[in-house]
């Protein structure tokens, strides 16, 4: 017997996608409004830059993919934790820790890129385990501990790097000592290979295989959540803690494991970004935004690992476009516009209700006509 | 001459996405009558009353007060029309006194200061007039459930309401308190007040109501005069078929003790004292042992202790000779314990999981359902379908139905199917029929008796005395965390049990 197709208005997946698209459109409209207010003369050009740059050249599209990879990891991290009922706002800290572990392996220990990535995961996992332990053993809200661990992580990494002379660029023939060494001079073997993708993308200097790695990871996470007993347990804990306790599921173990995995995902994101060989870690006094951007990525995707692939691509696309809006718009204003778009994009949940209602109304009207 | 209706709800239709909760229902309340509203769970009683109380707006239909059409947009409108309601779950401020609760919302003030003296006089006068014994200065959290209900009733009277809605008022009361409530309701009737009495207990309707409107699946099955009908007739109208009230069962043949509980102590979550104070008993194979008592006397905590949801601080629990006092829940489950929990939404189901996923909640880890950590989807579906067929669990989309979208009765059936199919040695069933309709109750009772006959020990915790008397082979009464008496259901009466449940008597003391 074939299953009857569900009516359009009840298809949750379709409504989810529509809701995300609708909130993106509204975000773009408001973003455009902002551009008009800030600099009316350049607004059309600015908007064109924001929407067109990502596909204007293969090189820029390569950059979109390159930036999407770490975003995807942070989005997966937040989304995975969210599926299990935890709000991992500690992605920036785990991301920073992952970065640190990866760079130490690359520069200090001269290890190849794949071992560095493994180290990045371990670094993130270590930083994820603390909020998990506090939550499981003492019932301390993971939001509070992970925010604190964001700052602890950042300052700890800054402190350590500043006191590891071989890590700094100055030890490898450059003049600045406020950042880590460029991998091209310190250890070219730690740079993630391009795997021929650069040829595909018109010799783009950005692209490497990291986006493929992250897509594979996203699929693995999806399989774990959907197909395994472990995923079954994790989701049960997230959806109904009392019922999972009743079913004899070890909720404490699962909370800790969930945070460890989320941390490892963020950490891998950090490793992927900094092992691309294009950026150096700069000692700064603000928590890296990449981890926080994982939150809208996950929200936009409704925490679905496959959805995260697309939402990360979208946000990366907007960011690359935003960078091309200079000099007509200052970096700060483009950041604001991007923030508005992302912020509204995260209204997907609200939009879902609106769309469901619209469907229901239409159905009712049709019924009334009959 | 037209009849004297104080409230008329004519052709009310109220839809929710997917269901018509009320479909063209007409209910006419005469002045000075007790009008029962009878229906299974999900028949639309609560929706109808919410429409009358202004919580929902109907799509179709009109409400008339004294023959004039009125619009009730919110509970304040209802109050102005003299409509008051005692909700099933009381709406009282726990840390306020009785008096403060009664005047809350209609306080008299002078220069911004409360004037309670007159309010107190009025409350005392009302309470004497109708025999509603309350202590105006007691804190609500300290008084019994029965007194809390009287406070709710006084709240309506204080607001001079003359149309009183009682939503399942007897669910939380002892038999003695139920008799008292019936007296009070008759008193109101004599005063000319009109009462709407929502219930699914037929005995109470027969005892106190003048007329009864029966709802089934959102439709009105008619209004009948109680004087000219019978219990059987009413239940047929409600369920749509004949229902047997007596549980058919053979005499029990108790065997070996399955569950042994010794001096069990379980702490309370809400106060500092222990909720279970050194309880000992045995449940034997092939018997239904029932623990009766008024809600909140430690039965829930006793179950938490036995099933492992709560850590015990003293005593021993043995299941089939194996000490499980400190065993994790999974180990107890493996040792042969099944648990139909008190709160099916909190513990029994993951509401956002599908029915199929919920069916394996206790056994997803068994080799039958997983292969190297991967769930065997086909096996799960096949198994869930088998249970659904075998236990007649009804749902919109079979195994793929989200549990949340199912009716309470079918959710409960799903849990019972899952727990019984584990083939346990001990089945702990906590209020397995709470909030269910007659048809589902009959079914669940049969299942429990079948389990007993299959040689399992059934530990039943119930607040419904009818259920206790009908189903059990042995009764223990719990009061304030202790077992105060053991009874043979054939040799005791509801009244005697009620006395022990209310703390009026204790077996040990009588002997000593």
Interface residues (C-beta under 8 A of the other chain):
Chain A: X227 X228 X229 X230 X232 X233 X235 X236 X239 X240 X242 X243 X244 X245 X246 X247 X248 X249 X250 X360
Chain B: X17 X307 X309 X328 X329 X330 X331 X332 X333 X339 X341 X346 X347 X348 X349 X350 X351 X352 X353 X357 X361 X362 X364 X365 X370 X373 X374 X375 X377
